[in-house]
Amino acid sequence: MEHKVTLYNNKQTFMAQENETILEAAIRAGVSVNYGCSSGTCGLCKARLVSGNARDIRTREYVIPEAEKLQGQILTCVCAINDDVIIDAVVTNNVSDIPVQKLNVKVRKVQQLVEEVFRLVVQTPRTNRLRFLAGQYVEIGLEGVGTSRFSIASCPCEDRLIELHLRVSKDDPVSHLVADKMRLGDNIELQGPFGEFVYDENANRPVILFAFDTGFAAIKSLLEHITAQEQELNIHLIWMSCGRDGLYMHNLCRSWTDAFDNFSYTGVTLNESIKQLTENPLNGCAIVEAHIIQAMQDHEDLSCHDIYVSAPAPATKIFEDVCRKKNVLMRRFFSEPVRGNEDMSCMVSMK
Ligand code: FES
């Protein structure tokens, strides 16, 4: 059975099962309540129970002072509820409030999606989860090999599972080793989160998401976070890539059009390779621009939209120019480079 949790400050609500902690329910719903250890040790998840009842279902080491207990303070990472509650909890959507963490994570899946793109899923320890906001990135380190940075492709609502998309590149030994040698149960050192490419929770405006190649990872994270909150926003996803295999999760995107109201998807496959685009930069830019203009033709006025772009710098600039002509407010235009993909950075030569 589930019950409603209402946040006292912003009246945000989410549902919690009787056998899960309030924190687990909040994470699943994409609500960024404050927490640290998630195991009853640090006290960072402390919140005030304004109405209703909560009970401990996990053990705890942190001791709430008696005076605070009388005020109704609870630990959301150990407490569950049996009826509807109102809690006064600290909610943070600010990247500066989230510390950089260093974790040892375990490989749960290495899946080849297309010839050069792999999906890596790792799991954080139960007692040491990665706290992050959708759209941020992490650094993974392999002993004796080096480090590489990748956008998180999953949403915080996936809890302990972190998904990354790796395009294997000759210049990135980390992606090579993950693709060739990593197997279920292997350990990886993960550090993060980093980056400021996060969703503005207070915006409540139509959203256009533009991804180029594995820039899809950060965009997927944002999209899954937005949809986890069940906001009824108009969302248009445009995903552009080179070659048939570039849209490596095309079917997932198409399934979203069935699953979500007010969601549309435009997949754009360029016939030219990245190499061909960059060999003749002027022509390459013209090709990318023409496809963007076509994908955006139904949007006449973007003055009420929020735009999120994860693409190499030249593609971002072209997308920005198209949006400017449609009255976008530049303070509502957010962009992120494609992480962990050296092939993409060669697009920088396109001016
Ligand atoms: S998150 Fe550390 S005690 Fe709850």
Residues whose N, C-alpha, C, O or C-beta is under 5 A from the ligand:
A	BS01	FES	Y35 G36 C37 S38 S39 G40 T41 C42 G43 L44 C45 Y62 L75 C77
